[in-house]
Amino acid sequence: MKITNIETFIVDAGWRPWTFVKVETDEGITGWGECSDGRAPHGVVGTIADLQSTLIGQDPRAFEARFWDMWRALRQSPGGIAAKAMAGVECALVDIKAKALGISVAELFGGPTRNKIRLYWSHCGSSRVRHHELLGTPPIETWADITALGKEVVGRGFTALKTNVVMPGKAATWYSGFDRLMGANDEYIPNWLLGHLETLIGTFRDAVGPEFDINLDLNFHFKPEACMRIAQVLEPFNMHWLEIDRYDPDALLQIKQSTTTKICTGENLYYMHDYIPYFERHAADIFMIDVPWNGFSQSKKIGDLADVYQLNVAPHNYYSHLASCTSAALCAVLSNVRIMEIDIDDVPWKDELTTAVPEIKDGYMTIPAGPGWGADINEEVARAHPWNAATVGYSKSTPPPRSF
């Protein structure tokens, strides 16, 4: 079997793009991978185009060999856009290998270790507050709307959610630096915003009850000093985790040691060598792994390594249904998974974009049975929704209500 063609698709997903890789073979088997990057999709697909000379004519079933071929070609540009491009291709090759054998990817990697995986409703309130008209959902104008949303999540069978710094009535979430009032890297928290977060999480907690798991994602928006203040304020709410992105493991460890709130990180890390400094320090309690940015086999290696350090992992998955299938497959080949992310509020054409949609019941997703990922991309729908690079993306932020 030989690779005959590689094609990419940048698909409109409302406020961000989804990026897909299609790999065709001379035996008629086609593989699909996702490598969505909300900020630089053209950089990713451009890198995939540069990899074609390395890949065309090679055997796609030897996906480990092809990974190292791509690594050698791009090793002077490690991580970032290069890693995402490689991941999209590698996922497509893994898909081909499993399809050629007539089995699921979970079976290909020795699973399944489980038949279903617990989910948390991600960007809960964050998507609605900015894009409720596109989503066809109620707006988020008041704290009462947060209460109603929390009750809706419970009513739909979920037992966990993740939110961001949602600003009811402002049609925005907090993005430090993007508001042009703070400097790009000031990333501190004014006192009014600390109180706002206490109200936000307290409102969710009252709505969902004491047993429900709540996560708050701070991304890169706050320096460690601000994160410590936030974590301490949130201690009474028994958070499932506080999610923080930091490229300094010692800074993250400082945050973890300052609070009883559990800390999650890792969505921006690549390969085992990026994770090892964090694992060695036990700098966080839970580690995220992004399959569309690492590739499947590398994600499996990261998850197994985390288990050596007695750590739980959770797939980072704010993408299309294809990525949900790849992330669920990862959960089905590891023994140390905490929970899996999924976006419920999304663009109306999300379900049409894939040939199958996740089976979700009582807050759990059934592991796809295959073959391959258990879903392909519907090319007609993908082509009908091309990404417009001029579309306003994530950075719809809000200024503070008063000078600070």
Phi and psi in degrees as a GROMACS rama.xvg file:
@    title "Ramachandran Plot"
@    xaxis  label "Phi"
@    yaxis  label "Psi"
@TYPE xy
-129.749  148.588  LYS-2
-76.032  127.135  ILE-3
-109.996  -24.3705  THR-4
-159.842  145.793  ASN-5
-129.9  126.416  ILE-6
-130.409  147.124  GLU-7
-121.847  153.71  THR-8
-134.006  126.409  PHE-9
-106.995  111.552  ILE-10
-109.324  138.294  VAL-11
-65.0292  124.268  ASP-12
-123.886  38.6349  ALA-13
84.5755  -91.7242  GLY-14
-102.437  5.67195  TRP-15
-157.034  162.317  ARG-16
-95.5002  152.227  PRO-17
-109.277  137.032  TRP-18
-119.668  129.78  THR-19
-126.483  150.238  PHE-20
-119.798  129.677  VAL-21
-113.811  122.484  LYS-22
-114.503  123.514  VAL-23
-106.163  153.923  GLU-24
-129.589  166.275  THR-25
-76.096  -4.86002  ASP-26
-105.591  10.9157  GLU-27
82.3351  3.61669  GLY-28
-91.5869  129.361  ILE-29
-114.534  136.57  THR-30
-114.355  150.023  GLY-31
-124.741  141.484  TRP-32
-137.98  154.643  GLY-33
-116.841  138.117  GLU-34
-144.561  52.4485  CYS-35
-66.9126  132.242  SER-36
-130.308  117.608  ASP-37
-70.1904  -18.4728  GLY-38
-106.905  -32.8035  ARG-39
-137.18  56.4336  ALA-40
-64.0907  -33.8784  PRO-41
-71.3095  -29.1054  HIS-42
-65.2761  -38.8934  GLY-43
-67.1074  -49.9011  VAL-44
-69.5904  -28.7794  VAL-45
-65.7776  -37.7733  GLY-46
-67.8289  -38.6869  THR-47
-61.7771  -40.134  ILE-48
-61.0638  -38.3382  ALA-49
-67.9153  -22.8266  ASP-50
-84.5426  -8.75513  LEU-51
-59.4794  -40.1549  GLN-52
-65.0462  -24.9297  SER-53
-77.7017  -28.041  THR-54
-106.751  -34.92  LEU-55
-61.2045  131.633  ILE-56
91.1672  -6.57163  GLY-57
-92.3567  162.724  GLN-58
-79.6875  116.368  ASP-59
-70.8759  -21.2575  PRO-60
-69.6099  -24.1294  ARG-61
-86.6389  63.6703  ALA-62
-66.6064  -26.8986  PHE-63
-68.3169  -42.6978  GLU-64
-63.546  -41.6183  ALA-65
-66.1961  -34.2929  ARG-66
-59.3236  -46.4521  PHE-67
-71.6836  -27.8841  TRP-68
-61.4289  -46.3653  ASP-69
-66.6804  -39.0383  MET-70
-60.794  -45.0257  TRP-71
-63.4445  -36.9889  ARG-72
-68.0551  -29.1768  ALA-73
-118.06  13.6177  LEU-74
-67.7282  -13.5329  ARG-75
-84.6241  -0.156022  GLN-76
-132.971  60.3614  SER-77
-70.4095  150.143  PRO-78
73.8056  -169.92  GLY-79
53.8193  -134.152  GLY-80
-60.1219  -39.7113  ILE-81
-61.9642  -44.1837  ALA-82
-63.7917  -40.3167  ALA-83
-64.8447  -41.9292  LYS-84
-61.1552  -46.7492  ALA-85
-61.6302  -38.5188  MET-86
-64.2387  -43.6742  ALA-87
-61.0183  -43.4403  GLY-88
-65.3419  -47.2502  VAL-89
-61.0239  -39.7052  GLU-90
-62.5407  -38.4001  CYS-91
-65.4258  -37.5423  ALA-92
-68.5342  -40.2673  LEU-93
-61.3101  -40.6389  VAL-94
-59.5608  -44.2592  ASP-95
-61.8617  -45.8111  ILE-96
-60.3242  -45.6087  LYS-97
-66.0071  -41.5017  ALA-98
-63.4929  -39.0025  LYS-99
-62.6649  -30.9616  ALA-100
-91.1044  -7.66381  LEU-101
72.7524  28.7542  GLY-102
-131.038  169.116  ILE-103
-79.1426  161.691  SER-104
-63.7852  -36.4362  VAL-105
-58.5925  -42.4155  ALA-106
-66.1395  -38.4253  GLU-107
-58.7302  -33.8749  LEU-108
-101.729  20.3475  PHE-109
94.3573  3.06375  GLY-110
-95.3282  -164.561  GLY-111
-85.78  144.037  PRO-112
-83.5737  -11.0207  THR-113
-157.217  159.393  ARG-114
-101.474  -14.1509  ASN-115
-151.727  161.831  LYS-116
-135.075  135.813  ILE-117
-67.9427  141.149  ARG-118
-114.607  155.672  LEU-119
-122.157  140.618  TYR-120
-73.9088  109.569  TRP-121
-92.4276  160.033  SER-122
51.6778  39.1989  HIS-123
-70.354  110.397  CYS-124
91.1322  -29.8623  GLY-125
-67.317  -43.591  SER-126
-71.6175  -42.3791  SER-127
-65.3785  -38.9418  ARG-128
-66.2801  -26.363  VAL-129
-100.265  -28.7255  ARG-130
-137.214  33.2225  HIS-131
-62.2102  -31.174  HIS-132
-66.6682  -44.0681  GLU-133
-64.4362  -40.0474  LEU-134
-75.6853  -21.7169  LEU-135
71.9261  34.0797  GLY-136
-116.746  165.091  THR-137
-62.9827  148.696  PRO-138
-72.712  165.15  PRO-139
-111.755  94.7833  ILE-140
-108.791  -28.2706  GLU-141
-139.042  171.533  THR-142
-65.2861  -27.5887  TRP-143
-63.6709  -31.9168  ALA-144
-69.3289  -34.6065  ASP-145
-64.8468  -42.2806  ILE-146
-59.5109  -46.2172  THR-147
-63.0248  -39.1665  ALA-148
-65.0913  -44.1632  LEU-149
-57.939  -43.2123  GLY-150
-67.303  -34.1114  LYS-151
-63.8651  -43.3867  GLU-152
-59.7234  -45.7196  VAL-153
-62.8961  -43.8284  VAL-154
-63.8372  -24.3309  GLY-155
-91.4909  9.22901  ARG-156
95.7048  0.0547909  GLY-157
-80.9261  152.685  PHE-158
-119.904  8.78662  THR-159
-158.753  150.796  ALA-160
-144.916  162.587  LEU-161
-132.809  135.65  LYS-162
-125.915  174.486  THR-163
-118.762  -167.136  ASN-164
-81.0885  79.8846  VAL-165
-76.4594  137.691  VAL-166
-115.641  87.2307  MET-167
-54.9525  136.928  PRO-168
81.8456  -6.53217  GLY-169
-106.503  -2.69642  LYS-170
54.1397  37.8992  ALA-171
-159.55  166.138  ALA-172
-120.04  165.129  THR-173
-80.5762  124.327  TRP-174
-127.455  97.1141  TYR-175
-59.9132  126.981  SER-176
97.2679  -37.5604  GLY-177
-73.6821  -16.3459  PHE-178
-81.365  -5.60265  ASP-179
67.211  10.7755  ARG-180
-101.681  -49.4712  LEU-181
-76.3491  156.891  MET-182
-68.1322  165.259  GLY-183
-58.1858  -29.4205  ALA-184
-126.999  20.2301  ASN-185
-65.4637  -52.6701  ASP-186
52.7163  40.6121  GLU-187
-102.58  171.189  TYR-188
-118.033  117.666  ILE-189
-69.4631  157.414  PRO-190
-59.6922  -37.471  ASN-191
-63.6097  -34.7262  TRP-192
-73.8505  -31.7995  LEU-193
-61.9754  -44.0575  LEU-194
-66.0159  -35.0617  GLY-195
-62.064  -43.6914  HIS-196
-64.8127  -37.6949  LEU-197
-62.2043  -40.5609  GLU-198
-69.2572  -42.2033  THR-199
-58.9751  -53.0545  LEU-200
-70.628  -36.0566  ILE-201
-63.4303  -37.0288  GLY-202
-67.1999  -44.8067  THR-203
-60.3412  -44.294  PHE-204
-61.46  -43.1617  ARG-205
-63.1456  -33.601  ASP-206
-75.9691  -38.2237  ALA-207
-97.5866  -15.7243  VAL-208
93.2005  170.304  GLY-209
-74.8129  -22.558  PRO-210
-89.5043  -14.9265  GLU-211
-73.9873  142.989  PHE-212
-93.1644  129.62  ASP-213
-119.669  129.629  ILE-214
-114.716  144.72  ASN-215
-124.09  127.648  LEU-216
-103.117  117.613  ASP-217
-96.051  -9.604  LEU-218
51.3972  -135.961  ASN-219
-101.009  18.4162  PHE-220
-82.2556  -6.53309  HIS-221
-138.697  139.99  PHE-222
-70.2576  163.699  LYS-223
-53.1814  -39.6342  PRO-224
-60.0153  -42.4168  GLU-225
-68.1102  -40.08  ALA-226
-61.6279  -39.0729  CYS-227
-63.7874  -41.9818  MET-228
-62.8513  -42.7865  ARG-229
-63.8134  -48.181  ILE-230
-58.969  -39.7956  ALA-231
-70.1565  -37.8815  GLN-232
-64.9668  -32.2473  VAL-233
-87.5227  -3.29718  LEU-234
-55.2275  -38.0938  GLU-235
-65.6546  -13.6711  PRO-236
-95.1557  3.98017  PHE-237
50.7401  57.8308  ASN-238
-64.8731  145.639  MET-239
-66.454  -47.697  HIS-240
-163.913  159.645  TRP-241
-109.591  121.235  LEU-242
-96.9277  125.53  GLU-243
-135.989  131.507  ILE-244
-103.247  120.646  ASP-245
-144.015  138.715  ARG-246
-91.0348  2.94925  TYR-247
-113.003  107.401  ASP-248
-62.3846  -30.9175  PRO-249
-68.8918  -36.4743  ASP-250
-65.0526  -39.9235  ALA-251
-67.1276  -40.8816  LEU-252
-61.2575  -37.9709  LEU-253
-58.7086  -41.8377  GLN-254
-64.556  -48.842  ILE-255
-57.7588  -41.5435  LYS-256
-74.9748  -10.0453  GLN-257
-92.5335  -3.99112  SER-258
-149.267  160.361  THR-259
-90.8293  -9.46299  THR-260
-66.9668  132.855  THR-261
-75.227  142.529  LYS-262
-112.271  135.163  ILE-263
-121.281  144.032  CYS-264
-156.406  179.114  THR-265
115.787  -10.3127  GLY-266
-64.028  -21.2241  GLU-267
-101.553  9.90935  ASN-268
-94.542  152.304  LEU-269
-124.475  129.382  TYR-270
62.6036  168.93  TYR-271
-61.64  -34.8783  MET-272
-66.8686  -26.8298  HIS-273
-74.3903  -34.7282  ASP-274
-78.8694  -30.0261  TYR-275
-54.4481  -45.8596  ILE-276
-59.8369  -32.3875  PRO-277
-75.5767  -42.3267  TYR-278
-62.5776  -44.5023  PHE-279
-61.5417  -34.3084  GLU-280
-87.989  -8.94126  ARG-281
49.2384  50.8773  HIS-282
-72.8159  -13.9448  ALA-283
-144.465  169.31  ALA-284
-91.4105  -33.8227  ASP-285
-133.815  143.29  ILE-286
-120.99  130.211  PHE-287
-85.9244  149.048  MET-288
-129.221  127.384  ILE-289
-100.468  106.92  ASP-290
-66.5571  -44.1888  VAL-291
-64.0612  -13.902  PRO-292
-105.261  -17.9236  TRP-293
-110.061  -22.071  ASN-294
88.1586  162.132  GLY-295
-75.0047  -48.9088  PHE-296
-66.0447  -36.6401  SER-297
-68.0897  -36.3802  GLN-298
-64.226  -40.4019  SER-299
-60.2221  -42.2993  LYS-300
-64.2109  -40.4592  LYS-301
-63.2903  -44.9683  ILE-302
-62.0333  -42.0677  GLY-303
-65.692  -38.7311  ASP-304
-65.1049  -38.9691  LEU-305
-58.5777  -36.498  ALA-306
-65.9373  -32.1332  ASP-307
-59.5893  -35.3414  VAL-308
-91.5739  10.5835  TYR-309
62.4261  41.9616  GLN-310
-117.579  146.407  LEU-311
-89.661  152.743  ASN-312
-124.053  164.149  VAL-313
-148.292  126.465  ALA-314
-63.1095  135.572  PRO-315
-86.8001  115.734  HIS-316
-148.255  85.1336  ASN-317
-116.48  41.4388  TYR-318
-117.583  -149.103  TYR-319
-82.7679  179.571  SER-320
-64.8132  -28.0599  HIS-321
-61.5423  -44.7581  LEU-322
-65.3328  -32.9159  ALA-323
-63.1191  -36.8405  SER-324
-66.8954  -42.1822  CYS-325
-68.0214  -37.7722  THR-326
-69.1127  -39.111  SER-327
-65.3081  -37.0452  ALA-328
-62.7467  -37.9378  ALA-329
-62.1617  -44.1486  LEU-330
-58.6734  -29.6479  CYS-331
-84.2105  -0.0236003  ALA-332
-124.968  11.4787  VAL-333
-122.034  160.016  LEU-334
-114.449  6.91296  SER-335
-131.253  42.7952  ASN-336
-94.7382  134.157  VAL-337
-85.6807  -51.7238  ARG-338
-173.304  167.58  ILE-339
-126.493  139.46  MET-340
-80.536  146.347  GLU-341
-156.257  141.34  ILE-342
-91.1562  124.706  ASP-343
-94.9177  -45.8606  ILE-344
-77.0843  116.548  ASP-345
-156.858  179.927  ASP-346
-64.6078  149.996  VAL-347
-62.1976  -23.9829  PRO-348
-93.493  9.1914  TRP-349
-60.8832  -46.3304  LYS-350
-66.4109  -31.459  ASP-351
-75.0249  -20.1366  GLU-352
-71.7792  -25.1801  LEU-353
-116.083  154.105  THR-354
-74.4491  -12.8628  THR-355
-146.174  152.802  ALA-356
-117.317  155.022  VAL-357
-58.3216  140.095  PRO-358
-90.0939  109.435  GLU-359
-117.828  127.086  ILE-360
-144.793  128.7  LYS-361
53.921  38.4375  ASP-362
78.7908  12.5796  GLY-363
-123.394  145.94  TYR-364
-105.735  131.03  MET-365
-71.2312  135.523  THR-366
-67.3518  125.659  ILE-367
-58.9218  138.53  PRO-368
-90.9766  -4.28847  ALA-369
90.6698  -168.504  GLY-370
-71.3606  160.264  PRO-371
65.1855  -132.994  GLY-372
-77.9677  -13.6324  TRP-373
87.2598  2.40676  GLY-374
-158.762  144.88  ALA-375
-117.955  171.963  ASP-376
-87.6088  135.085  ILE-377
-81.0409  103.29  ASN-378
-61.7385  -35.8552  GLU-379
-61.2699  -42.7644  GLU-380
-69.7176  -40.9747  VAL-381
-59.2432  -43.9282  ALA-382
-71.147  -25.5752  ARG-383
-77.4123  -12.0786  ALA-384
-128.631  65.479  HIS-385
-70.3863  146.882  PRO-386
-73.0655  134.512  TRP-387
-100.782  111.383  ASN-388
-62.6428  -17.8884  ALA-389
-83.6893  -5.43061  ALA-390
-63.1036  137.997  THR-391
-65.5081  129.341  VAL-392
-97.5589  -137.236  GLY-393
-67.7158  -32.346  TYR-394
-79.8367  47.9902  SER-395
-92.2645  94.583  LYS-396
-112.832  178.276  SER-397
-127.519  140.239  THR-398
-74.7665  159.086  PRO-399
-67.0298  155.339  PRO-400
-71.7008  -14.6221  PRO-401
-156.017  163.346  ARG-402
-63.3205  143.75  SER-403
